[in-house]
Amino acid sequence: MLQAHPELRMHRLEYVEESVEGPRQWVWKGDWKPVVAVVAHENTAGRLDGESCALLAISDKPLEWMAPAGRWVVTMCRAVPAVGAHNTRLDLLNPDATKCYLQMVYEEYARR
């Protein structure tokens, strides 16, 4: 199935965090494009302030953000191929993958 439909591959999220001392312009210099990026203020006790959490806009442009004063944590996630139980590589939570599986396997059984 995955040879015919590689887009149905199972993925998991992998994250990277960076600390940023503001105020300053921050630019992601990694070699991969995040699928999601979140910023949050870190208080003096080392805890993140939930009220300060904000999503950064992901686009075709380089990911950048103007950090306000203080210490901030930028968390970026990317989707990486994963392997599930019993060596599963198909995304079992994707309805399109289920339809494709039924068509390629059970419909073929029924046809024969």
N, C-alpha and C positions, 0 to 999 in steps of 0.2 A: 504494500500500500504506500509506504513512504517513498518508494522509488517513483511511483506515479504522482504522489501528492506530498512533496516534502514540507509544504506549508502546514500539514497536520501533525507535525512533530511535537512531542511534549517538551515543554520548557519549564524552567524554574527561574525565580528571580535571584540575582546575585547583586550584592550592594557594596558600595564604597562610600566612606565618609571622609570629609575634609573639614578641618577647623579653619575658620576665617576670622581674623581680627579686623573689625571695621573701625572707622569707615574706610572702605576701599572698593575698587572695582575687582571682582573675582571672575576668572574665566576658566572653564573646564579645559584641561590640557591633556586629558586621557585620549587613548587611541580607539575608543568605542563611543557610540552615541547612546546616551541613556534613554530608556523608555519612560522614566519618571524621575523627577528631581524635586526634593523638598528641602526647605531651609527652616531652621528653628534657632531661637536665641538660647544660649546656654548661660544659666545664672552662676553666681559665684560658688554655689554648692555643687556645680557640675551637673545640674539637672536641666533638662530641656523644658522651656516654657511652652506649653501646649497652645496658649493663646497667640503665640508668635508664629506658629507653623504656617507656611505658605508654599504653594506649588510654584515651581518655575516653569515657564512656558517652553515646551520642547518644539523646535522647528528645524528647518534645514540650516539655519545659521548656527554658529558656535554658541554653546550654552554659556551665558554670562549673567551676572547679577551684581547690583550695587549694594554692598553690605552696609547697613547702618552701623553706628557706633556700638561697640561691645563685641563679645565673643559669640560666634555663630557656628552651627554645624550644617554642612551641606551634605545631604544623603542622595546618592544617585543609584538607580537600579537599572540593570540590563537583563534581558531574557537570554538564558543559555540553555542549550539542549540538555535534557534530563532523561534518566532511565528510572522507571517506576518498578513496582513489585513484579516479580516473575519476568524481569527483563523487558518490560513494556516500554515502547518508545512512542507509541501513538497517543495523542492527547485525548484521553478517555472522557474528559469533561467538555469537549468541543462537539456540539451537535452535528456540525458538518462532517467531522471524523466518523461519528456513529453512522450517519447516512451513507457515507462512502464505504464503510466497512460492510454494512448490510448489503449494499449494491454489489460490491466486488466479491463477497463471500457467499452469503445466503441466496442472493438472487442467482448467482452462478450455479449453486447447488440445485435450486428449483428449475433452472433452465435445463440442466442435464438430467 
